[in-house]
Amino acid sequence: MSLYAEPAHKAAARMVGYALTLRSDYGNAAAALVFRHRLDAADRMVLVTAILDSLSDQEFAGVIRHFLEGAA
């Protein structure tokens, strides 16, 4: 896989590992920055879909509440 993966995808994959290891707002912000600058919208949509699909209904509701409260 690593022979054929695009450099941007390799950078994003490494960043996922770093962000999960840090488990902090700093790690999340750094991952978002890398994703924003290295991945196109379609790549980011694949990640979002996979992540949201992995959540339970309760976890999904918590994510939605978090973003709705931040938008208010």
Buried (B, 14 or more C-beta within 10 A) or exposed (E): EEEEEEEBBEBBEEBBEEBEEEEEEEBEEBBEEBBEEBBEEEBBEEBEEEEEEEEEEEEEEEEEEEEEEEEE
